[in-house]
Amino acid sequence: MNSILMLLPLFALSCSDNDEIQNPGTGIPTEVVAPAITTTAELSVALSTDKALYSPGETVSFHADGTLPAGAKVRYRQGSEVVAEEPLSGADWTWKAPAADFTGYLVDVYTTSGTAETIYGTIAVDVSSSWSRFPRYGFVATYNADKTADKIASEMAFLNRCHINGIQFYDWHDKHHQPYGGEEYKDIANRQVLSGVVRNYISAQHAYGMKSMFYNLCYGALEDAQQDGVSDKWFMYKDAAHATIDNLPLSDSWKSDIFLLDPGNKDWQSYLEGKNDAVYANYDFDGFHIDQVGSRGTVYDYYGSQLNLPLGFASFINAMKEHNPDKHLVMNAVSRFGQEQIAGTGNMDFLYNEMWGSEDKFSDLEKVLRENSAFSAGKLNTVFAAYMNYNRSSAGGNFNTPGVLLTDAVMFALGGAHLELGDHMLCHEYFPNDNLKMTAGLQQALVTYYDFLTAYQNLLRDGGQPAAAQVYSGNPEVLINAWPPRLQSVATYARSFENRQVVSLLNFRQANSLSWRDLDGTMPEPQAVANLPMRIKAQGVKKVWTATPDALGGAPQELRFTEHDGYIDITLPMLKYWTMIVIEK
């Protein structure tokens, strides 16, 4: 008897969708489709490329580090479809990227033996004429004499391997109101900044095709700003009588507190435009990463009028774009403050959300993505600035790998990206804080996760509509529920396209919290589930395949399925943190 049919009675006992346990039918299969290949992996070959993204038709250069087995071939796939393959004769080779723009590919080195294949290495390729369609954002935060050419090269090589296509330069400037400070100066924390180091970073990033974005507040000034031509009439005040300037108190060991201005004040905008011109004249930056600090409560301009900061943000963005129309712009929405107005300018390359305790649930990530899609009419993708293991950031130690990977799995499956990788890994809103380190295992896992995000970007971040998938488990010990996630269960998140359905399975069976922050670094490692029988509502199915960043280097596997009564039955090879199922019709 068919092994899947023998499992049918289990489905009605073990699966749920929106709290309703249903029997989805036990009819005789009307179609059986079986893939011919069995895939295993020996991931002993490390692959690299010369850029983080490529224009259509551009030549991609590859390098393989490791011993290539006899008979090795290289294969280029969009989704599960092979678009090209060829034998490998050496460790270095090239491939002309296809003409289709904004497309992700997975490249793997493999051998075959009869109906079995072995994968030895994988890497993604992003063919996109602009970084803003699928942003993968990183950062740098230190520019002193320790940043030698070799150090910069090593840092940027790792970011390139993770396909990071844009870099935020945090606290690179002299003064917030006068960012360019010459060839050597001190930043706000009195740390050394060498302009030569900043330029070396930019040069290294441009060689990889990355964009370099200088960071600054939209409304910051130091205590000596009036000596530098900033008028007291441009500031933001806590009272209608302009007696007290709104400010951010900082440590006495730092240069100054930061005093806040009205971002919508035209004279302030014109002043900063001139200062930014000096930045662009001295550095080859590609654009301006604009920051804010969230809601300030009730604040006033010099003349006693109450300020609407979100509208001021929009005015500031539009002024910056009008003054430098060829430069890129990104603006932080701290806890979503002003995001609708920021997105509404139409001048953002993508949307950027710094997430805090008021939005610390995994379900909040989906809410932000849904809002951002509405605010931008579905045109802009989202990057989350979300600091992991935050309560441990004041001490030394390592990041908690399970917490990081589960959060990245959820962000990526929902269609977002995560600002976390830079000249170190990010654990705090003060980016130079590098108290927590990546283990070698976490670093390698993140390479595969970023490969997965890039290779399957058209399924994860490129349209489609959220859809409630009906997914059932054939294992009574594995409960499945529709989004949002629940503890001790596997959550599904699905998107529907014209001719396919994409279902992500996210494993919360061993999770100890539904917060993405993993504040104390206690999220446990999930237990992998192998050979999970499943039933999914679908009909008219042509092919079913699956991929996970947790196995086979993210390579796709076609699955045998049976179709009956408007459902398909499959056996899922593996689920650890995140597995994606694609149903093609």
Sequence and secondary structure as in RCSB ss.txt:
>XXXX:A:sequence
MNSILMLLPLFALSCSDNDEIQNPGTGIPTEVVAPAITTTAELSVALSTDKALYSPGETVSFHADGTLPAGAKVR
YRQGSEVVAEEPLSGADWTWKAPAADFTGYLVDVYTTSGTAETIYGTIAVDVSSSWSRFPRYGFVATYNADKTAD
KIASEMAFLNRCHINGIQFYDWHDKHHQPYGGEEYKDIANRQVLSGVVRNYISAQHAYGMKSMFYNLCYGALEDA
QQDGVSDKWFMYKDAAHATIDNLPLSDSWKSDIFLLDPGNKDWQSYLEGKNDAVYANYDFDGFHIDQVGSRGTVY
DYYGSQLNLPLGFASFINAMKEHNPDKHLVMNAVSRFGQEQIAGTGNMDFLYNEMWGSEDKFSDLEKVLRENSAF
SAGKLNTVFAAYMNYNRSSAGGNFNTPGVLLTDAVMFALGGAHLELGDHMLCHEYFPNDNLKMTAGLQQALVTYY
DFLTAYQNLLRDGGQPAAAQVYSGNPEVLINAWPPRLQSVATYARSFENRQVVSLLNFRQANSLSWRDLDGTMPE
PQAVANLPMRIKAQGVKKVWTATPDALGGAPQELRFTEHDGYIDITLPMLKYWTMIVIEK
>XXXX:A:secstr
  HHHHTHHHHHHH  BTTB         SEEE  S EEEE    EEEES S B TT EEEEEEES   TT EEE
EEETTEEEEEEE  SSEEEEE  S SSEEEEEEEEEEETTEEEEEEEEEEEE S TTSS  EEEE  BSTT  HH
HHHHHHHHHHHTT  EEEETT  S SSS    SEEE TT  EEEHHHHHHHHHHHHHTT EEEEEEESSEE TTG
GGGT  GGGB BSSTTS SB EE   TTSS  EEEB TT HHHHHHHHHHHHHHHHHS   EEEEE  S   S B
 TTS B  HHHHHHHHHHHHHHHSTTSEEEEEEETTTTHHHHHHTS  SSEEEE  GGG BHHHHHHHHHHHHHH
TTT   EEEE  TTGGGTTS EE  HHHHHHHHHHHHHHT EEE BBSSB  SSSTT   EE  HHHHHHHHHHH
HHHHHTHHHHSS  EEE   EEESSTT  EEESS  TTSEEEEEEE SSEEEEEEEE SS S SBTT TTS    
   EEEEEEEEE  S  EEEEE TTSGGG  EE  EEEETTEEEEEEEEESSEEEEEEE 
